[in-house]
Every structure is written in C-alpha cells, then in structure tokens.
C-alpha cells in the first residue's frame, strides 16, 4: 500500500481527479440546486403521505404494503440525503472535511441502494402472490421484517464501506472522476449491482406476465372470450411496462455514466452530465410513489381522507381562533373611574 493522504483537503482530491471545484455559484449550479430542492421537497411530502396512509389504514397491514412502506421510507431517506447534498454542493463542497464528504456520499448511496433493493423485494413478493393465486401473499410478518432488515443491512454496508476501506485515499491513481474520493472499482460494482437488480426484475415480471396470460387464455376458453380477460391482460402489460419503464428511464443514464467512470473511460465526458443524471435518479423516489402507491384506488381514498382531515383541523383551529378573537373584542369596554381617566378593561 502506498502513501495515504488522510490530512489533505477536498480540493487536493478534486484536482487529482480533474474534477472542477467551483469557488462561486455558476448558472449550472443554481439550476441544479433549484431543481434538486424542488424534487427533494416533493419526495419528502409524497412519501410522508404514503407512510401515514399505510400506518392509518388497517387494510394496508399486509406484507406487500409493509414493503411499500419500506420503499416509501427509503425514498424519504433519499429525499433527506439529496436535500443534504443540495445544501453542501457547489462552492460549499470545498469547505467540507473528508469525513463530511463521506457522510454526504454515504447518505446518498445508502438511501438509493435501499430503494433499489426494496423494488426487487416487491417484485419477488408479487411473484409469490401471483403464483399462489392470492391478492396478498401470506408471507409471515417475521419474514417480512427479516427481508426489510436485510435490505437495510445491505444498503448500510454498501453505503458505509467507502468511508472505511473502499476509498482511494491511499491509491490516488484509482480515484474516480465523478466521486474523487472513491475508488473506480466501487462505482463499477455499484452500477453492476443495480443492473443485476434490473435484470432480476425483468425476469420476475416477465414470468408473472406469461403466467397470468396463460391463466387468462385457459379461462377464456371456458367463458367464450369475455372482454374482461382481454382487459386483464392489457392491464398487466401496462403495469409491467410502467414499472420497468420508470426504472429504466430514471436509473439507466446514471448507471451508464457510473460504469463508464468505473471502467476508466478516458474519452467519456461523464462530468458534463453527472449532476443531471443524479437528479434523475433522485426523481425515481417520486416516481416510485406514483407507480407503486398512487395507482392503488384504496391508497388514493386514504390520501383524500388524510388530507381532508388536515384541512378540517386547520379550518377548525382558524374558526376557534376567530371566535376567541371576536369574544375578546366584544368584551373590551371603556370605564371611567372616579378620577375621570379612561381605563381599558379587557376580559380575555
């Protein structure tokens, strides 16, 4: 092992990798931060609403909804991590310590890994449900808890490992360009892991599609091709296309540039697009809420009930405050004491 550079500044590693460390706010930085803050706030509000809906509705106390709740929690964490990044990017990056930079990167890696791993867990759970011909699988709650714990253990391991060993502080020639303190091999492994998850999701949903289509065709033979069976097949195709399409659109660009950087592609200008592709990956935390939860009719009803309750409570508080103010104003009167000076008497 060569010399280690634990006492160097962030600028040292950015200069080593050839990544520009701006000293002032450029137009590109302002645009990225404005978009990032907007996406982060939407991600936080949407996933908080999903978690509240799952917790408040007993019908959602099923394995698939526990996993959807875990997905919302992972995406909520991703929103917090990206919000933290937005407040520590641009010219502020240079003021970070090495530990602070690893915290910033670790939050992102952990949250996004947990989100991707949960997407795979949901696909597996849906496969179990379909093969067992159940609306919701009868997976014991203990196993669901173990599955969720496993997801977060893997996410924490992959997110914390760079700060302890999988960095390039002692091997400057292996530093990546996109993340100048991380080893290129880490970026390559992270990208390939996400690609593997996607391929497994494709395999699982493809198996689900062909299984359901066979069942629909068999049933149609006995029910003279009722239009409902055609609608079932089309609905399933639509769901599969939306799920896999959302994953491809949001994740593929970022995974490609990570892999190119991890493979040390000298001619690839990965730094020109990295911030926008990271923003696109973060937007997946908002897309997940729409694809996996908001398309559920019962979930939408629960959303409306929760939002109506919040509005009614706010209206009730404002009404009570107005009534209290009115009573206070009506009870205020002027009294003339014996000395002739006016005295304000307010009964609150």
C-alpha positions in Angstrom: 0.0 0.0 0.0 1.3 3.4 -0.9 1.2 6.7 0.9 -2.1 7.7 2.4 -3.5 11.3 2.3 -5.9 11.5 5.2 -4.9 15.0 6.1 -5.4 16.5 2.6 -8.3 18.8 1.6 -11.2 18.1 -0.7 -9.5 20.3 -3.3 -6.5 18.1 -3.4 -8.5 15.0 -4.5 -10.7 17.0 -6.9 -7.5 18.3 -8.6 -6.1 14.8 -8.7 -9.2 13.5 -10.5 -9.5 16.5 -12.8 -12.9 17.5 -11.5 -13.5 21.2 -11.2 -14.2 22.6 -7.7 -16.0 25.9 -8.2 -15.3 28.8 -5.9 -18.5 30.7 -6.9 -22.1 29.9 -7.9 -22.3 29.2 -11.6 -25.6 29.2 -13.5 -25.5 25.4 -13.8 -25.1 25.1 -10.1 -28.0 27.3 -9.4 -30.3 25.4 -11.8 -29.3 22.0 -10.3 -29.8 23.2 -6.7 -33.2 24.8 -7.6 -34.4 21.6 -9.3 -32.9 19.5 -6.6 -34.6 21.3 -3.8 -38.0 21.1 -5.6 -37.6 17.4 -6.2 -36.5 16.8 -2.6 -39.5 18.6 -1.1 -41.9 16.7 -3.3 -40.2 13.4 -2.5 -40.5 14.2 1.3 -44.1 15.2 1.2 -45.3 12.4 -1.0 -43.6 9.6 0.8 -44.6 11.0 4.2 -48.2 10.8 3.0 -47.7 7.2 1.9 -46.3 6.2 5.2 -49.1 7.9 7.1 -51.7 6.2 4.8 -50.2 2.7 5.4 -50.0 3.3 9.2 -53.6 4.6 9.5 -55.4 2.1 7.3 -55.7 -1.4 8.6 -56.3 -2.8 5.1 -52.7 -2.0 4.3 -51.4 -4.1 7.1 -50.3 -6.8 4.6 -46.8 -7.9 3.5 -46.9 -6.1 0.2 -47.9 -2.8 1.9 -45.1 -3.3 4.5 -42.7 -3.4 1.6 -44.4 -0.4 0.0 -44.0 1.4 3.4 -40.3 0.4 3.4 -39.9 1.7 -0.1 -41.5 5.0 1.0 -39.1 5.1 3.9 -36.1 4.5 1.7 -37.3 7.2 -0.7 -38.0 9.5 2.2 -34.4 8.9 3.3 -33.2 9.6 -0.3 -35.1 12.9 -0.2 -33.3 13.9 3.0 -29.9 12.7 1.6 -30.4 14.8 -1.6 -31.6 17.8 0.4 -28.4 17.5 2.5 -26.4 17.3 -0.8 -28.1 20.5 -2.1 -27.0 22.4 1.0 -23.4 21.1 0.7 -22.7 21.4 -3.1 -21.3 24.0 -5.4 -18.8 26.3 -3.7 -19.7 24.7 -0.3 -18.1 21.4 -1.4 -14.6 22.9 -0.8 -15.4 23.7 2.8 -16.3 20.0 3.6 -13.9 17.9 5.6 -13.0 14.4 4.3 -15.4 12.9 6.9 -18.2 15.4 5.9 -17.7 14.4 2.2 -18.0 10.7 3.1 -21.2 11.4 5.1 -22.7 13.3 2.2 -21.9 10.5 -0.2 -22.8 7.7 2.2 -26.3 9.1 2.8 -27.0 9.1 -1.0 -25.5 5.6 -1.6 -27.3 4.0 1.4 -30.7 5.5 0.6 -30.6 4.8 -3.1 -29.4 1.2 -2.5 -32.2 0.6 -0.1 -34.7 1.9 -2.6 -33.5 -0.3 -5.4 -33.3 -3.4 -3.2 -36.8 -2.8 -2.0 -38.0 -2.6 -5.6 -36.6 -6.1 -6.1 -38.2 -7.3 -2.9 -41.6 -6.0 -4.1 -41.2 -7.8 -7.4 -40.4 -11.1 -5.6 -43.4 -10.6 -3.3 -45.7 -10.0 -6.2 -44.4 -13.1 -7.9 -45.2 -15.2 -4.7 -48.7 -13.7 -4.7 -49.5 -14.4 -8.3 -48.1 -18.0 -8.2 -50.2 -18.7 -5.1 -53.3 -17.1 -6.7 -53.6 -14.6 -3.8 -54.3 -10.9 -3.7 -51.6 -10.6 -1.0 -49.1 -13.3 -0.1 -49.3 -15.0 3.2 -45.6 -14.3 3.9 -45.3 -14.3 7.7 -44.7 -10.9 9.3 -41.4 -12.1 10.8 -40.0 -13.0 7.4 -41.1 -9.6 6.0 -39.3 -7.9 8.9 -36.2 -10.0 8.2 -36.4 -9.1 4.5 -36.6 -5.4 5.4 -33.7 -5.7 7.8 -31.7 -7.5 5.1 -32.4 -4.7 2.6 -31.2 -2.0 5.1 -28.2 -4.1 6.2 -27.1 -4.4 2.5 -27.7 -0.7 1.9 -25.8 0.4 5.0 -22.9 -1.9 4.1 -22.6 -0.6 0.6 -23.1 3.0 1.8 -20.6 2.9 4.7 -17.9 0.7 3.2 -16.3 3.5 1.1 -15.6 5.6 4.2 -13.8 2.8 5.9 -12.0 0.9 3.2 -13.3 1.3 -0.3 -11.8 4.7 -1.0 -8.8 5.9 -2.9 -7.1 8.0 -0.1 -4.2 5.6 -0.3 -4.2 4.9 -4.0 -4.7 8.2 -5.9 -4.4 6.5 -9.3 -7.6 4.6 -8.7 -9.7 7.6 -7.8 -12.9 8.1 -9.9 -13.7 11.4 -11.6 -17.4 11.7 -10.6 -16.6 10.9 -6.9 -12.9 11.9 -6.4 -12.6 10.2 -3.0 -14.0 6.9 -4.1 -12.3 4.0 -5.9 -13.4 3.4 -9.5 -14.0 -0.2 -8.6 -16.7 0.8 -6.1 -18.5 2.8 -8.8 -18.3 -0.2 -11.2 -19.6 -2.6 -8.6 -22.5 -0.2 -7.6 -23.5 0.2 -11.2 -23.3 -3.5 -12.0 -25.3 -4.3 -8.8 -28.1 -2.0 -10.0 -28.0 -3.5 -13.4 -28.3 -7.0 -11.9 -31.3 -5.9 -9.9 -33.0 -4.6 -13.0 -32.4 -7.8 -14.9 -33.8 -9.8 -12.0 -36.9 -7.5 -12.0 -37.3 -8.1 -15.8 -37.1 -11.8 -15.2 -39.6 -11.8 -12.4 -42.2 -9.5 -14.1 -41.8 -11.4 -17.4 -42.6 -14.7 -15.6 -45.6 -13.0 -13.9 -46.9 -11.7 -17.3 -46.6 -15.1 -19.1 -48.1 -17.0 -16.2 -51.1 -14.6 -15.9 -51.6 -14.6 -19.7 -51.7 -18.4 -19.8 -54.3 -18.5 -17.0 -56.4 -15.8 -18.8 -56.3 -17.8 -22.0 -57.4 -21.0 -20.3 -60.2 -19.3 -18.6 -61.2 -17.5 -21.8 -61.6 -20.9 -23.5 -64.4 -21.8 -21.0 -66.1 -18.4 -20.9 -66.2 -17.6 -24.6 -63.6 -14.9 -24.6 -65.2 -12.4 -22.3 -63.8 -8.9 -22.9 -62.7 -8.7 -19.2 -60.0 -11.2 -19.8 -58.5 -9.1 -22.6 -58.7 -6.1 -20.2 -56.9 -8.1 -17.5 -54.0 -8.9 -19.9 -53.7 -5.3 -21.2 -53.8 -4.0 -17.6 -51.0 -6.4 -16.6 -48.9 -5.3 -19.7 -49.5 -1.7 -18.8 -48.4 -2.3 -15.2 -45.2 -4.2 -16.2 -44.3 -1.5 -18.8 -44.8 1.3 -16.3 -42.7 -0.4 -13.6 -39.8 -1.4 -15.8 -40.0 1.7 -17.9 -39.8 4.0 -14.9 -36.8 2.1 -13.6 -35.0 2.3 -17.0 -35.7 6.0 -17.5 -34.6 7.1 -14.1 -31.7 4.8 -13.4 -30.1 3.7 -16.7 -28.5 7.1 -17.5 -26.8 7.3 -14.1 -25.7 3.7 -14.1 -24.2 4.0 -17.5 -22.0 7.0 -16.6 -21.1 5.3 -13.2 -20.0 2.2 -15.1 -18.1 4.2 -17.7 -16.3 6.1 -14.9 -15.7 2.9 -13.0 -14.1 1.4 -16.1 -11.9 4.5 -16.5 -13.2 5.6 -19.9 -10.8 8.5 -20.7 -12.8 9.7 -23.7 -16.2 9.7 -22.0 -17.2 13.2 -20.7 -19.1 11.8 -17.7 -18.7 15.1 -15.6 -20.8 17.0 -18.1 -24.0 15.1 -17.2 -23.4 13.5 -13.8 -25.4 16.1 -11.8 -28.4 15.9 -14.1 -28.4 12.1 -14.1 -28.1 12.0 -10.3 -31.1 14.3 -10.2 -33.0 11.9 -12.5 -32.1 9.0 -10.2 -33.4 11.0 -7.2 -36.6 11.7 -9.1 -37.2 8.0 -9.1 -38.1 8.3 -5.4 -41.0 10.5 -6.6 -41.9 8.2 -9.5 -41.9 5.2 -7.2 -44.7 6.8 -5.1 -46.8 7.3 -8.2 -46.2 3.9 -9.8 -46.4 1.7 -6.7 -48.8 3.5 -4.4 -50.8 6.3 -6.0 -52.2 3.9 -8.7 -53.9 1.9 -5.8 -57.6 3.1 -5.5 -57.7 2.3 -1.8 -54.5 4.2 -1.3 -55.9 7.3 -3.1 -59.0 7.2 -0.9 -56.8 7.1 2.2 -54.9 10.1 0.8 -58.1 12.0 0.4 -59.2 11.2 3.9 -55.9 12.2 5.5 -55.8 15.5 3.5 -59.4 16.3 4.3 -58.7 15.6 8.0 -55.8 18.0 7.9 -57.9 20.7 6.1 -60.8 20.3 8.6 -58.5 20.5 11.6 -56.9 23.6 10.2 -60.3 25.2 9.5 -61.5 24.3 13.0 -58.4 25.9 14.5 -58.9 29.0 12.5 -62.6 29.1 13.3 -61.8 28.7 17.1 -59.2 31.4 16.9 -61.6 33.8 15.1 -64.4 33.1 17.6 -61.9 33.7 20.5 -60.8 37.0 19.0 -64.4 38.1 18.4 -65.4 37.3 22.1 -62.3 39.2 23.3 -63.1 42.2 21.1 -66.8 42.2 22.3 -65.8 42.1 25.9 -63.5 45.1 25.7 -65.1 48.2 27.2 -64.2 51.6 28.4 -64.8 52.5 32.1 -64.5 55.9 33.7 -63.2 55.7 37.2 -63.8 58.3 39.9 -60.7 60.3 38.9 -62.0 60.8 35.4 -59.2 59.0 33.5 -60.3 56.3 30.9 -59.3 52.7 31.7 -59.3 49.9 29.2 -60.8 46.7 30.7 -60.2 43.6 28.5 -61.7 40.3 29.6 -59.7 37.6 27.8 
